[in-house]
Amino acid sequence: MPGFDTLLGGGLVEAGLYLLEGHAGTGKTILANQIAFNVARAGKRVLVITLIAESHGKLLEHLRGFDFFDQQAVADRYVLLSGFNDIVDQGLDGLLQFISTTVHELHPTLFVLDGFATAREYGESPRDLAKFLHALNALVTAMGCTTILLAPISGTDPHPEHTLVDGLIELSQARSGLRRAREIEIHKMRGGKHLTGQHVFTIRSGGVRVYPRLETVIGAQDVEPGEDRELVSTGIPRLDEIVGAGSCAARRPACSARPASARRSSG
């Protein structure tokens, strides 16, 4: 996803733990699964575990309408499982054990946990959730498995996961008159030079497409004009002087050959 990779400063860091947040309908599931199918299409294995979310049948039916969906990858390189019973029966410890067993068995390159809000609810305290995330981070780092957690925005107070994850990505919708524009913002990204601020994205049949703001892309390049850059005359002598193209005389004979009257100051 070229625009998204540009926004991230090149992409996600391998074996990193990322939190993708946003209100319902902002596109979290679509974005995460588009990444997942791109990874699966490259011949690598992806693990998607859902908690309280839509049924797997409905999820696949909705994703089937996008160009990135690959039926051949489903149940082969794209593995879809539920961890709901594990967290209901045994809490966060049970979910962690299920994830650990499955990751060790499948060795996925990418792991997506959809429905992280359920994990928040089953943590008896912020400390419990922090312990779960710390253990999960250690697991996926040891296994070399890049991980994305999907969660809704919950209030304005920071959560333990905001400090423990390697990256925090937020999806939102901004109202403009009668219209709404989809926006994405990278709040945090360890190990990369991401673009700051809000950027527009769209969701079409091709999936999510991100449009980084032009000034942030140019500003991140840190490119200094080269001294050997070729200068081209505009054909308007006074304009050439104003824009600093006077040195073009050495490269463009026409610049030095203009009439003396044209070289006089126009005031």
C-alpha positions in Angstrom: 0.0 0.0 0.0 2.3 2.8 -1.3 0.5 5.8 0.3 0.2 4.0 3.7 3.9 2.9 3.6 4.9 6.5 2.9 2.8 7.6 5.9 4.5 5.0 8.1 8.0 6.1 7.0 8.5 2.9 4.9 6.2 0.4 6.5 5.7 -1.5 9.7 8.8 -2.7 11.6 9.1 -6.4 11.6 7.9 -8.1 14.8 6.4 -4.8 16.0 3.2 -4.6 18.0 0.7 -2.0 16.7 -2.6 -0.7 17.8 -5.2 0.4 15.2 -7.9 2.5 16.8 -11.1 4.1 15.5 -14.8 4.4 16.0 -17.1 1.9 14.4 -17.3 2.2 10.6 -13.9 4.0 10.2 -12.3 1.1 8.3 -10.1 -0.7 10.9 -11.1 -4.2 9.8 -10.8 -3.4 6.1 -7.3 -1.9 6.5 -6.0 -4.7 8.7 -7.3 -7.4 6.4 -6.0 -5.6 3.3 -2.6 -5.7 4.9 -3.2 -9.4 5.8 -4.1 -10.4 2.2 -1.2 -8.5 0.8 1.1 -10.5 3.1 -0.7 -13.8 2.2 -0.4 -13.0 -1.5 3.4 -12.8 -1.0 3.3 -16.4 0.0 3.5 -15.8 3.8 1.1 -17.0 6.5 -1.3 -14.7 8.3 -3.2 -15.4 11.5 -6.4 -13.5 12.3 -8.0 -14.1 15.7 -11.4 -12.5 16.5 -13.0 -11.9 19.9 -16.4 -10.2 20.0 -16.7 -9.2 16.4 -18.9 -10.1 13.4 -19.1 -13.8 12.5 -16.4 -15.2 10.3 -18.9 -15.9 7.5 -20.0 -12.3 7.4 -16.5 -11.0 7.7 -15.4 -13.1 4.6 -18.5 -12.1 2.7 -17.9 -8.4 3.3 -14.2 -8.8 2.3 -15.0 -10.7 -0.8 -16.2 -7.5 -2.4 -12.7 -6.0 -2.4 -10.1 -6.5 -5.1 -7.5 -7.6 -2.5 -9.5 -10.6 -1.3 -8.0 -13.9 -2.3 -10.2 -17.0 -1.9 -7.3 -19.4 -2.4 -5.4 -17.9 0.5 -8.3 -18.5 3.0 -7.7 -21.5 5.2 -4.2 -21.9 3.7 -2.0 -18.8 4.2 -4.9 -16.7 5.7 -6.0 -18.5 8.9 -9.1 -17.2 10.7 -9.8 -18.4 14.2 -11.9 -17.3 17.2 -10.4 -16.7 20.7 -13.8 -15.7 22.3 -14.3 -18.9 24.2 -10.8 -18.8 25.6 -11.1 -15.3 27.0 -14.6 -16.0 28.4 -13.6 -19.2 30.1 -10.1 -18.3 31.3 -9.7 -14.6 31.0 -6.6 -12.9 29.6 -4.4 -15.8 30.7 -6.5 -18.2 28.6 -6.4 -15.9 25.6 -2.7 -15.5 25.9 -2.2 -19.2 26.1 -4.4 -19.7 23.0 -2.4 -17.1 21.1 0.9 -18.6 22.1 0.0 -22.1 21.2 -1.4 -21.0 17.8 1.5 -18.8 16.9 4.0 -21.5 17.8 2.0 -24.0 15.6 1.5 -21.8 12.6 4.5 -19.5 12.6 2.7 -16.6 11.0 4.4 -13.6 9.6 1.5 -11.3 10.5 -1.0 -11.7 13.4 -4.2 -9.6 13.6 -6.3 -9.6 16.8 -9.7 -8.2 16.0 -11.8 -7.1 19.0 -9.2 -5.9 21.4 -11.9 -4.0 23.3 -13.0 -7.4 24.7 -9.5 -7.8 26.2 -9.9 -4.4 27.9 -13.1 -5.6 29.5 -11.7 -8.8 30.8 -8.7 -7.2 32.4 -9.6 -6.7 36.1 -7.3 -3.8 36.3 -5.0 -1.7 34.1 -2.1 -3.7 35.5 -3.6 -7.0 34.3 -4.0 -5.6 30.8 -0.4 -4.2 30.9 0.9 -7.7 31.9 -1.0 -9.3 29.0 0.4 -6.8 26.5 3.9 -7.1 27.9 3.7 -10.9 27.5 2.2 -10.7 24.1 4.9 -8.3 23.0 7.6 -10.6 24.2 5.9 -13.5 22.4 5.5 -11.9 19.0 9.0 -10.4 19.2 10.6 -13.8 19.9 8.5 -15.3 17.1 9.3 -12.5 14.6 5.6 -12.0 14.1 4.3 -8.5 13.3 1.1 -7.9 15.2 -1.9 -5.5 14.8 -4.5 -5.0 17.5 -7.9 -3.6 16.4 -9.8 -1.6 19.0 -12.5 1.2 19.2 -11.7 4.6 20.6 -12.5 4.5 24.3 -12.8 8.0 25.9 -10.0 10.6 26.0 -7.8 9.1 28.7 -4.7 7.2 27.7 -4.8 3.4 28.1 -1.9 1.1 29.1 -1.6 -0.2 25.5 -0.9 3.3 24.2 2.5 3.2 25.9 3.3 -0.5 25.5 2.7 -0.8 21.7 5.3 0.1 19.1 2.9 2.1 17.0 -0.5 3.8 17.4 -2.6 4.5 14.4 -6.0 6.2 14.5 -8.8 6.2 11.9 -11.5 8.8 12.0 -14.1 10.6 10.0 -14.3 14.4 9.8 -17.4 16.3 8.9 -17.3 18.9 6.2 -20.7 20.4 5.6 -22.9 17.5 4.6 -20.0 15.3 3.7 -17.5 13.3 5.8 -13.9 12.7 5.0 -11.9 9.7 6.2 -8.7 10.6 8.0 -5.8 8.7 9.3 -3.1 9.8 11.8 0.0 8.1 13.1 0.3 9.1 16.8 3.3 7.0 17.5 5.8 4.9 15.5 8.9 3.4 17.0 11.8 2.7 14.7 10.5 4.7 11.8 10.2 8.3 10.6 6.5 8.6 10.0 4.6 11.6 8.7 2.8 13.6 11.3 -0.7 15.1 11.3 -3.9 14.0 9.7 -4.1 12.6 6.2 -7.0 11.7 4.0 -7.8 8.1 2.9 -10.6 6.5 0.9 -12.2 3.1 0.8 -13.2 1.8 -2.7 -13.4 -1.5 -4.4 -9.6 -1.6 -4.4 -9.6 -1.2 -0.6 -8.0 1.5 1.5 -5.9 4.1 -0.3 -4.0 6.7 1.7 -3.1 10.2 0.4 -0.3 11.7 2.4 -0.4 15.5 2.5 2.0 16.9 -0.1 3.8 19.3 2.2 4.7 16.5 4.7 6.0 14.3 1.9 8.2 17.0 0.5 9.3 18.2 3.9 10.4 14.7 4.9 12.7 14.3 1.9 15.3 16.9 3.1 16.5 17.4 -0.4 18.8 20.3 -1.1 18.9 21.7 -4.6 22.0 20.6 -6.4 24.5 23.2 -7.7 24.7 21.4 -11.0 20.9 21.5 -11.6 20.1 22.6 -15.1 18.3 26.0 -15.3 15.8 26.7 -18.1 15.0 30.2 -19.2 11.3 31.2 -19.1 11.9 33.4 -22.2 11.0 36.5 -20.1 14.3 38.2 -19.1 13.0 40.1 -16.1 11.2 37.0 -14.7 14.4 35.0 -15.0 16.2 37.6 -12.8 13.4 37.6 -10.2 13.3 33.8 -9.8 17.1 33.6 -9.6 17.9 32.2 -13.0 20.6 34.7 -13.7 23.2 31.9 -13.7 21.5 30.4 -16.7 23.6 32.8 -18.9 26.5 30.2 -18.7 24.2 27.4 -19.8 21.5 29.1 -21.9 23.1 31.4 -24.5 19.7 33.0 -25.0 19.8 34.5 -21.5 22.9 36.5 -22.2 21.8 37.4 -25.7 18.7 39.3 -24.8 18.6 43.0 -25.8 20.1 45.6 -23.5 16.8 47.3 -23.2 15.3 44.1 -21.8 18.1 44.0 -19.2 17.3 47.4 -17.8 15.4 47.6 -14.6 11.7 48.0 -15.0 11.3 49.5 -11.6 
